[in-house]
Amino acid sequence: MAAELLSWKVSVLAKDFSIALLLDFYGELLTEKQHEFLEYYYNEDLSLAEIASNEGITRQGVRDAIKRAESALCNMEERLQLAARFGDMKAGLEDIMRSAEEVHEQNKRCGLSREINEAAARISATAERLIHA
């Protein structure tokens, strides 16, 4: 029972995180109200009741708007794959940074070429800059 509850909580957190990530990528393509409701719900952690009270509509109306917005975000990602490509690119850049560090360490052990160290440092710096751009 506890394992099932933990699994459910992890699943909910992962979904919440993925919607928040998709909101970062595609939020400006939603209607103003959809964007606002998702911001309130996922980023400001307001409840459906709190959003409904603030907006002067029913809790069910808020829930429906959020579900439609979530569906729109998922459809955009399914078609465009921007968030997935971003994740792949970030993972690739992190791998490049690790490989550049391995080259630097191997160079220190086997010969200490200044040119190799400088090239490895440039590769690492470029990958780091792209990850945080």
Secondary structure, 3 states (H helix, E strand, C coil): CHHHHHHHHHHHHHHHHHHHHHHHHHHHHCCHHHHHHHHHHHHCCCCHHHHHHHHCCCHHHHHHHHHHHHHHHHHHHHHHCHHHHHHHHHHHHHHHHHHHHHHHHHHHHHCCCHHHHHHHHHHHHHHHHHHCC
